[in-house]
Amino acid sequence: MAEMADLTGSLSLLLVIVVFSELARRTALYLFPNRNWISYVLELISTFQLCACTHELKLLAEVRGLEPRIALTLTYLISVVHGLSFHGAICNPTGALEQFWRGALTRGCALTRISCQLIAAVAARRVMSHAWALALSDLHAQHSVAGFKCTKSPVNAPLLQAAAVELSCAFVMHTAAFNVEKAQEKYRVPAIAAVITTLVYAGGHLTGAVFNPALALSVQFPCPGHSFAEYSFVYWIGPILGMTGSLLLFDKVIPAISGKRTIPKHLNSNGLKTKKMK
């Protein structure tokens, strides 16, 4: 009964986060429809949504001990919601680096997007502390007693193995994102959500299967057990190497073997005409 009450409280908070973020996005798009910097505003809002929702899901899974099938179902559903609501925001530094590599973003645009993602990640961590202080459920009240802090390290493997897990997850994620563009548009978001859920199932018990440096900064770095440098090695270097491996595979290795480009020169990784963004 207590678990159901906690789940209801968490679902209510998730709904508030998503609705608030969507209202903020729509307001920004309505007020500033043709401004070049609107993409950065969307990046801030959407990354905040991603990190805030993940904070709540992590709290449910780790503190309440949510059943794996329920936790994975929630992961899939919230991933679908994110995919449908982000309005083109990348929300992942490795994604911005990938688009820079492929010429879809200028260096300045990529760096600005990454800065927005990191700022939103830190903001989400701070805002969630205030949200939990409202004690919408016993779970939130219990968390407030602990000072809204992580109580254990999310890394449950040797650092090299943990970094390899994050590397592998990032490689699979970027590879899936590249190949899903060949599918019909209505299948893309559910397919990516399914991949994310599968990766969380496979690697979640070892590292949390974050494969997103900004998200890791928000939900994993405050935890005890390892230093900032060690967490950076696992959650930043690992995903960057995974993304790089996927890029090299499709931009260098496969074209060298087949003699064909995997992406036409005039298209970016989303199958859209390449243009420099300011």
Backbone hydrogen bonds in HBPLUS format (Angstrom, degrees):
<---DONOR---> <-ACCEPTOR-->    atom                        ^
c    i                          cat <-CA-CA->   ^        H-A-AA   ^      H-
h    n   atom  resd res      DA  || num        DHA   H-A  angle D-A-AA Bond
n    s   type  num  typ     dist DA aas  dist angle  dist       angle   num
A0005-ALA N   A0001-MET O   3.03 MM   4  6.34 153.5  2.10 145.8 152.9     1
A0006-ASP N   A0002-ALA O   2.92 MM   4  6.19 157.6  1.97 149.5 155.5     2
A0007-LEU N   A0003-GLU O   2.88 MM   4  6.07 155.9  1.94 145.6 152.7     3
A0008-THR N   A0004-MET O   2.90 MM   4  6.09 155.3  1.96 145.3 151.8     4
A0009-GLY N   A0005-ALA O   2.97 MM   4  6.21 158.0  2.02 146.4 152.2     5
A0010-SER N   A0006-ASP O   2.91 MM   4  6.15 157.6  1.96 149.8 155.8     6
A0011-LEU N   A0007-LEU O   2.88 MM   4  6.05 161.1  1.91 150.2 155.5     7
A0012-SER N   A0008-THR O   2.97 MM   4  6.12 152.1  2.04 144.2 151.9     8
A0013-LEU N   A0009-GLY O   3.06 MM   4  6.33 154.0  2.13 142.6 149.3     9
A0014-LEU N   A0010-SER O   2.85 MM   4  6.12 158.2  1.90 152.0 158.3    10
A0015-LEU N   A0011-LEU O   2.94 MM   4  6.12 156.8  1.99 145.5 151.4    11
A0016-VAL N   A0012-SER O   3.01 MM   4  6.30 155.1  2.08 145.4 152.0    12
A0017-ILE N   A0013-LEU O   2.95 MM   4  6.23 160.3  1.99 152.1 156.9    13
A0018-VAL N   A0014-LEU O   3.00 MM   4  6.24 167.3  2.01 154.6 157.1    14
A0019-VAL N   A0015-LEU O   2.92 MM   4  6.02 169.4  1.93 153.8 157.3    15
A0020-PHE N   A0016-VAL O   2.86 MM   4  5.87 165.5  1.88 149.9 154.8    16
A0021-SER N   A0017-ILE O   2.95 MM   4  6.04 161.6  1.98 146.2 151.8    17
A0022-GLU N   A0018-VAL O   2.89 MM   4  6.06 158.0  1.94 149.1 155.3    18
A0023-LEU N   A0019-VAL O   2.91 MM   4  6.11 159.6  1.96 152.0 157.5    19
A0024-ALA N   A0020-PHE O   2.96 MM   4  6.19 155.1  2.03 146.8 153.9    20
A0025-ARG N   A0021-SER O   2.90 MM   4  6.18 155.9  1.96 147.9 154.4    21
A0026-ARG N   A0022-GLU O   2.92 MM   4  6.11 170.3  1.93 152.9 155.4    22
A0027-THR N   A0023-LEU O   2.90 MM   4  5.98 154.0  1.97 145.2 152.7    23
A0028-ALA N   A0024-ALA O   2.99 MM   4  6.13 160.3  2.02 145.7 151.0    24
A0029-LEU N   A0025-ARG O   2.91 MM   4  6.16 162.9  1.94 154.8 159.5    25
A0030-TYR N   A0026-ARG O   2.91 MM   4  6.00 146.6  2.02 140.1 149.3    26
A0031-LEU N   A0027-THR O   2.92 MM   4  6.07 162.8  1.95 153.1 157.0    27
A0032-PHE N   A0028-ALA O   2.89 MM   4  5.80 156.6  1.95 147.9 154.6    28
A0038-ILE N   A0035-ARG O   3.24 MM   3  5.56 167.6  2.26 111.4 114.7    29
A0040-TYR N   A0037-TRP O   3.03 MM   3  5.43 137.6  2.21 108.1 119.0    30
A0042-LEU N   A0038-ILE O   3.00 MM   4  6.32 162.3  2.03 154.4 158.4    31
A0043-GLU N   A0039-SER O   2.99 MM   4  6.12 143.2  2.12 132.9 143.3    32
A0044-LEU N   A0040-TYR O   2.97 MM   4  6.25 155.1  2.03 145.8 151.3    33
A0045-ILE N   A0041-VAL O   3.01 MM   4  6.30 170.1  2.02 157.2 158.6    34
A0046-SER N   A0042-LEU O   2.89 MM   4  5.86 167.7  1.90 148.7 152.9    35
A0047-THR N   A0043-GLU O   3.01 MM   4  5.88 159.1  2.06 141.4 147.7    36
A0048-PHE N   A0044-LEU O   3.03 MM   4  6.11 152.2  2.11 142.1 150.2    37
A0049-GLN N   A0045-ILE O   2.98 MM   4  6.29 155.6  2.04 146.3 152.9    38
A0050-LEU N   A0046-SER O   2.96 MM   4  6.25 162.6  1.99 150.1 153.9    39
A0051-CYS N   A0047-THR O   2.96 MM   4  6.13 171.1  1.96 153.7 155.5    40
A0052-ALA N   A0048-PHE O   2.85 MM   4  5.90 169.1  1.86 157.2 160.9    41
A0053-CYS N   A0049-GLN O   3.01 MM   4  6.03 167.4  2.03 150.8 154.6    42
A0054-THR N   A0050-LEU O   3.06 MM   4  6.18 153.3  2.13 142.7 150.6    43
A0055-HIS N   A0051-CYS O   2.93 MM   4  6.17 150.7  2.02 148.9 156.5    44
A0056-GLU N   A0052-ALA O   3.27 MM   4  6.61 156.0  2.33 146.1 151.1    45
A0057-LEU N   A0053-CYS O   2.99 MM   4  6.30 161.0  2.03 151.1 156.4    46
A0058-LYS N   A0054-THR O   2.85 MM   4  5.91 158.8  1.89 150.1 155.9    47
A0059-LEU N   A0055-HIS O   3.01 MM   4  6.21 152.6  2.09 142.8 150.2    48
A0060-LEU N   A0056-GLU O   3.03 MM   4  6.31 159.0  2.08 148.8 153.9    49
A0061-ALA N   A0057-LEU O   2.98 MM   4  6.20 160.8  2.02 149.0 153.9    50
A0062-GLU N   A0058-LYS O   2.89 MM   4  5.93 168.2  1.91 155.1 158.1    51
A0063-VAL N   A0059-LEU O   2.98 MM   4  5.48 152.0  2.06 136.6 145.6    52
A0066-LEU N   A0060-LEU O   3.36 MM   6  5.99 152.0  2.45 130.0 135.9    53
A0070-ILE N   A0067-GLU O   3.04 MM   3  5.37 120.6  2.40 107.3 121.8    54
A0071-ALA N   A0067-GLU O   2.89 MM   4  6.12 164.6  1.91 160.6 165.9    55
A0072-LEU N   A0068-PRO O   2.82 MM   4  5.96 162.2  1.85 154.1 158.2    56
A0073-THR N   A0069-ARG O   3.02 MM   4  6.06 148.8  2.12 134.2 143.0    57
A0074-LEU N   A0070-ILE O   2.94 MM   4  6.18 160.2  1.98 151.2 155.9    58
A0075-THR N   A0071-ALA O   2.93 MM   4  6.17 151.4  2.01 141.8 150.5    59
A0076-TYR N   A0072-LEU O   2.93 MM   4  6.18 157.7  1.98 147.2 152.1    60
A0077-LEU N   A0073-THR O   2.96 MM   4  6.20 169.4  1.97 152.9 155.8    61
A0078-ILE N   A0074-LEU O   2.89 MM   4  5.97 169.1  1.90 153.5 156.6    62
A0079-SER N   A0075-THR O   3.01 MM   4  6.02 144.9  2.14 138.1 147.9    63
A0080-VAL N   A0076-TYR O   3.01 MM   4  6.31 150.5  2.10 149.4 156.8    64
A0081-VAL N   A0077-LEU O   3.01 MM   4  6.35 159.4  2.06 147.7 153.4    65
A0082-HIS N   A0078-ILE O   2.90 MM   4  6.12 160.5  1.93 145.9 150.9    66
A0083-GLY N   A0079-SER O   2.95 MM   4  6.12 164.5  1.98 146.4 150.8    67
A0084-LEU N   A0080-VAL O   3.00 MM   4  6.20 146.0  2.11 148.7 157.4    68
A0085-SER N   A0081-VAL O   3.09 MM   4  6.13 128.3  2.37 143.2 156.1    69
A0085-SER N   A0082-HIS O   3.15 MM   3  5.25 141.0  2.31 100.8 111.9    70
A0086-PHE N   A0082-HIS O   3.15 MM   4  5.88 130.7  2.41 160.1 162.7    71
A0089-ALA N   A0086-PHE O   3.08 MM   3  5.35 166.4  2.10 116.8 121.0    72
A0095-GLY N   A0092-ASN O   2.91 MM   3  5.22 128.0  2.18 107.6 121.8    73
A0096-ALA N   A0092-ASN O   3.15 MM   4  6.59 149.9  2.24 151.2 160.1    74
A0097-LEU N   A0093-PRO O   2.95 MM   4  6.23 155.8  2.01 148.5 155.1    75
A0098-GLU N   A0094-THR O   2.92 MM   4  6.07 150.2  2.01 139.2 147.3    76
A0099-GLN N   A0095-GLY O   3.03 MM   4  6.29 158.6  2.07 145.7 150.6    77
A0100-PHE N   A0096-ALA O   2.97 MM   4  6.20 148.1  2.07 143.3 152.4    78
A0101-TRP N   A0097-LEU O   2.92 MM   4  6.15 158.3  1.97 147.6 153.3    79
A0102-ARG N   A0098-GLU O   3.06 MM   4  6.34 149.3  2.15 145.6 153.7    80
A0104-ALA N   A0099-GLN O   2.83 MM   5  5.08 139.5  1.99 159.9 157.3    81
A0103-GLY N   A0100-PHE O   3.09 MM   3  5.08 159.3  2.14 103.1 109.4    82
A0110-ALA N   A0106-THR O   2.94 MM   4  6.12 163.1  1.97 153.5 157.9    83
A0111-LEU N   A0107-ARG O   2.96 MM   4  6.17 164.5  1.98 153.2 157.2    84
A0112-THR N   A0108-GLY O   2.92 MM   4  6.04 153.9  1.99 145.1 152.6    85
A0113-ARG N   A0109-CYS O   2.92 MM   4  6.09 157.5  1.97 147.8 153.8    86
A0114-ILE N   A0110-ALA O   2.97 MM   4  6.20 160.1  2.01 148.4 153.9    87
A0115-SER N   A0111-LEU O   2.93 MM   4  6.13 154.4  2.00 142.6 149.9    88
A0116-CYS N   A0112-THR O   2.94 MM   4  6.20 156.4  2.00 147.8 153.9    89
A0117-GLN N   A0113-ARG O   2.92 MM   4  6.21 154.1  1.99 148.7 156.1    90
A0118-LEU N   A0114-ILE O   2.99 MM   4  6.28 158.5  2.03 152.5 157.1    91
A0119-ILE N   A0115-SER O   2.95 MM   4  6.14 160.5  1.99 151.5 157.1    92
A0120-ALA N   A0116-CYS O   2.93 MM   4  6.06 163.5  1.95 149.3 153.9    93
A0121-ALA N   A0117-GLN O   2.96 MM   4  6.12 145.8  2.08 140.4 150.0    94
A0122-VAL N   A0118-LEU O   3.13 MM   4  6.41 158.5  2.18 148.7 152.2    95
A0123-ALA N   A0119-ILE O   2.96 MM   4  6.18 160.2  2.00 150.0 156.3    96
A0124-ALA N   A0120-ALA O   2.86 MM   4  6.00 155.5  1.92 147.7 153.3    97
A0125-ARG N   A0121-ALA O   3.29 MM   4  6.54 154.6  2.36 141.1 146.8    98
A0126-ARG N   A0122-VAL O   3.22 MM   4  6.56 155.5  2.29 148.0 153.9    99
A0127-VAL N   A0123-ALA O   2.87 MM   4  6.07 165.5  1.89 157.3 161.7   100
A0128-MET N   A0124-ALA O   2.96 MM   4  5.97 160.1  2.00 148.4 153.3   101
A0130-HIS N   A0127-VAL O   3.06 MM   3  5.29 120.6  2.43 101.7 115.6   102
A0131-ALA N   A0127-VAL O   2.98 MM   4  6.34 151.7  2.06 148.3 157.4   103
A0132-TRP N   A0128-MET O   2.85 MM   4  6.01 162.6  1.88 151.7 155.2   104
A0133-ALA N   A0129-SER O   3.10 MM   4  6.21 137.8  2.28 133.8 145.0   105
A0134-LEU N   A0131-ALA O   3.14 MM   3  5.57 156.6  2.19 108.1 115.2   106
A0135-ALA N   A0132-TRP O   2.97 MM   3  5.57 163.7  2.00 117.1 122.6   107
A0141-ALA N   A0137-SER O   3.09 MM   4  6.45 158.8  2.14 148.1 154.2   108
A0142-GLN N   A0138-ASP O   2.78 MM   4  5.96 156.2  1.84 150.0 156.5   109
A0143-HIS N   A0139-LEU O   2.95 MM   4  6.15 150.9  2.03 142.4 150.6   110
A0144-SER N   A0140-HIS O   2.95 MM   4  6.21 143.4  2.09 143.4 153.1   111
A0145-VAL N   A0141-ALA O   3.29 MM   4  6.63 140.5  2.46 140.4 149.3   112
A0145-VAL N   A0142-GLN O   3.21 MM   3  5.30 129.8  2.48  96.2 108.6   113
A0146-ALA N   A0143-HIS O   3.10 MM   3  5.22 128.5  2.38  97.1 110.2   114
A0148-PHE N   A0143-HIS O   3.03 MM   5  5.34 161.9  2.06 149.9 147.0   115
A0147-GLY N   A0144-SER O   2.99 MM   3  4.94 155.8  2.05 102.8 107.9   116
A0156-ASN N   A0206-LEU O   2.77 MM  50  4.79 172.9  1.78 147.8 150.4   117
A0161-GLN N   A0158-PRO O   3.02 MM   3  5.34 114.5  2.46 106.4 122.0   118
A0162-ALA N   A0158-PRO O   2.83 MM   4  6.07 160.8  1.87 159.7 166.4   119
A0163-ALA N   A0159-LEU O   2.82 MM   4  6.01 161.6  1.85 152.3 156.9   120
A0164-ALA N   A0160-LEU O   2.93 MM   4  6.10 147.9  2.04 138.9 148.3   121
A0165-VAL N   A0161-GLN O   2.92 MM   4  6.23 144.3  2.05 144.3 153.8   122
A0166-GLU N   A0162-ALA O   3.08 MM   4  6.45 162.3  2.12 152.6 155.6   123
A0167-LEU N   A0163-ALA O   2.82 MM   4  5.99 154.2  1.88 146.2 154.5   124
A0168-SER N   A0164-ALA O   2.85 MM   4  5.97 161.7  1.89 144.8 149.7   125
A0169-CYS N   A0165-VAL O   2.91 MM   4  6.13 160.7  1.94 150.8 156.3   126
A0170-ALA N   A0166-GLU O   2.96 MM   4  6.10 162.1  1.99 145.9 150.7   127
A0171-PHE N   A0167-LEU O   2.89 MM   4  6.11 158.8  1.93 150.7 157.1   128
A0172-VAL N   A0168-SER O   2.93 MM   4  6.15 166.7  1.94 153.4 156.2   129
A0173-MET N   A0169-CYS O   2.86 MM   4  6.02 159.9  1.90 149.0 155.3   130
A0174-HIS N   A0170-ALA O   2.91 MM   4  6.04 171.5  1.92 155.5 157.0   131
A0175-THR N   A0171-PHE O   2.97 MM   4  6.01 155.3  2.03 145.4 153.1   132
A0176-ALA N   A0172-VAL O   2.83 MM   4  5.95 156.1  1.88 146.9 153.7   133
A0177-ALA N   A0173-MET O   2.89 MM   4  6.10 158.9  1.93 147.5 153.7   134
A0178-PHE N   A0174-HIS O   2.98 MM   4  6.11 149.6  2.08 140.4 148.2   135
A0179-ASN N   A0175-THR O   3.03 MM   4  6.27 161.9  2.07 148.2 152.5   136
A0180-VAL N   A0176-ALA O   2.80 MM   4  5.81 147.4  1.91 152.6 161.0   137
A0182-LYS N   A0179-ASN O   3.12 MM   3  5.82 165.4  2.14 117.0 121.5   138
A0183-ALA N   A0180-VAL O   2.94 MM   3  5.32 155.6  2.00 110.2 118.0   139
A0187-TYR N   A0184-GLN O   2.96 MM   3  5.63 154.9  2.02 120.4 128.1   140
A0188-ARG N   A0185-GLU O   3.20 MM   3  5.34 153.0  2.28 105.3 113.1   141
A0191-ALA N   A0187-TYR O   3.03 MM   4  6.00 150.9  2.11 145.1 153.8   142
A0192-ILE N   A0188-ARG O   2.96 MM   4  6.19 164.0  1.99 156.8 160.1   143
A0193-ALA N   A0189-VAL O   2.92 MM   4  6.09 161.2  1.95 155.3 161.1   144
A0194-ALA N   A0190-PRO O   2.94 MM   4  6.09 147.0  2.05 140.0 148.6   145
A0195-VAL N   A0191-ALA O   3.03 MM   4  6.36 151.0  2.12 145.6 153.3   146
A0196-ILE N   A0192-ILE O   2.93 MM   4  6.23 163.4  1.96 153.8 157.7   147
A0197-THR N   A0193-ALA O   2.99 MM   4  6.16 163.0  2.01 146.7 151.3   148
A0198-THR N   A0194-ALA O   2.97 MM   4  6.13 154.6  2.03 144.4 151.3   149
A0199-LEU N   A0195-VAL O   2.94 MM   4  6.19 157.1  1.99 152.4 158.4   150
A0200-VAL N   A0196-ILE O   2.93 MM   4  6.19 156.1  1.99 151.3 158.1   151
A0201-TYR N   A0197-THR O   2.97 MM   4  6.18 152.6  2.05 143.7 151.3   152
A0202-ALA N   A0198-THR O   2.92 MM   4  6.15 152.9  1.99 145.2 152.8   153
A0203-GLY N   A0199-LEU O   2.81 MM   4  5.87 168.9  1.83 155.1 157.8   154
A0204-GLY N   A0200-VAL O   2.79 MM   4  4.61 134.4  2.00 126.2 133.1   155
A0206-LEU N   A0203-GLY O   3.07 MM   3  5.48 152.3  2.15 112.0 120.5   156
A0207-THR N   A0203-GLY O   3.15 MM   4  6.37 167.8  2.17 167.9 170.6   157
A0208-GLY N   A0204-GLY O   2.90 MM   4  3.81 125.6  2.20 102.8 115.7   158
A0216-ALA N   A0212-ASN O   2.87 MM   4  6.06 160.4  1.91 161.8 168.4   159
A0217-LEU N   A0213-PRO O   3.01 MM   4  6.16 152.6  2.09 139.8 146.8   160
A0218-SER N   A0214-ALA O   3.23 MM   4  6.51 145.0  2.36 141.6 150.1   161
A0218-SER N   A0215-LEU O   3.16 MM   3  5.17 123.8  2.49  94.6 108.4   162
A0219-VAL N   A0215-LEU O   2.97 MM   4  6.24 167.3  1.99 159.3 161.4   163
A0220-GLN N   A0216-ALA O   2.81 MM   4  4.92 151.4  1.89 133.1 141.9   164
A0221-PHE N   A0216-ALA O   3.06 MM   5  6.32 154.4  2.13 157.2 158.5   165
A0223-CYS N   A0220-GLN O   3.05 MM   3  5.66 160.2  2.09 120.4 126.8   166
A0231-TYR N   A0227-SER O   2.97 MM   4  6.29 164.0  2.00 155.5 159.5   167
A0232-SER N   A0228-PHE O   2.83 MM   4  6.00 150.6  1.92 145.2 154.4   168
A0233-PHE N   A0229-ALA O   2.97 MM   4  6.20 148.5  2.07 141.9 149.7   169
A0234-VAL N   A0230-GLU O   3.14 MM   4  6.44 157.3  2.19 147.1 152.3   170
A0235-TYR N   A0231-TYR O   2.75 MM   4  5.80 171.7  1.76 160.6 162.0   171
A0236-TRP N   A0232-SER O   2.85 MM   4  4.94 142.3  1.99 128.5 135.0   172
A0237-ILE N   A0232-SER O   3.00 MM   5  6.47 157.7  2.05 156.3 163.5   173
A0238-GLY N   A0233-PHE O   3.26 MM   5  6.47 138.8  2.44 140.1 150.7   174
A0240-ILE N   A0236-TRP O   3.14 MM   4  6.22 159.9  2.18 148.8 154.9   175
A0241-LEU N   A0237-ILE O   2.95 MM   4  6.10 160.5  1.99 155.1 159.9   176
A0242-GLY N   A0238-GLY O   2.96 MM   4  6.22 152.0  2.04 149.1 157.9   177
A0243-MET N   A0239-PRO O   2.86 MM   4  6.10 160.0  1.90 152.1 156.2   178
A0244-THR N   A0240-ILE O   2.94 MM   4  6.12 157.1  1.99 144.1 151.0   179
A0245-GLY N   A0241-LEU O   2.88 MM   4  6.06 152.7  1.95 145.2 152.3   180
A0246-SER N   A0242-GLY O   3.11 MM   4  6.38 154.7  2.18 144.7 150.8   181
A0247-LEU N   A0243-MET O   2.96 MM   4  6.24 157.6  2.01 150.2 156.5   182
A0248-LEU N   A0244-THR O   2.91 MM   4  6.12 166.8  1.92 153.9 157.0   183
A0249-LEU N   A0245-GLY O   3.01 MM   4  6.14 152.3  2.09 142.4 150.1   184
A0250-PHE N   A0246-SER O   3.15 MM   4  6.40 164.1  2.18 151.7 153.8   185
A0251-ASP N   A0247-LEU O   2.73 MM   4  5.65 152.1  1.81 155.8 164.3   186
A0252-LYS N   A0248-LEU O   2.90 MM   4  5.03 144.3  2.03 126.1 133.3   187
A0253-VAL N   A0248-LEU O   2.87 MM   5  6.23 163.2  1.90 157.9 163.6   188
A0254-ILE N   A0249-LEU O   2.88 MM   5  5.94 172.1  1.88 161.8 163.8   189
A0256-ALA N   A0252-LYS O   2.97 MM   4  5.94 148.6  2.07 140.7 149.8   190
A0257-ILE N   A0253-VAL O   3.00 MM   4  6.28 147.0  2.11 150.1 159.5   191
A0258-SER N   A0254-ILE O   2.83 MM   4  5.92 170.1  1.84 160.8 163.8   192
A0259-GLY N   A0255-PRO O   2.63 MM   4  5.00 140.1  1.78 132.4 142.6   193
A0267-LEU N   A0264-PRO O   3.00 MM   3  5.36 167.2  2.01 118.4 121.7   194
A0274-THR N   A0266-HIS O   2.94 MM   8  5.59 155.2  2.00 130.2 135.3   195
A0268-ASN N   A0272-LEU O   2.86 MM   4  5.60 145.5  1.98 150.1 161.1   196
A0271-GLY N   A0268-ASN O   2.96 MM   3  5.40 164.3  1.98 119.8 122.1   197
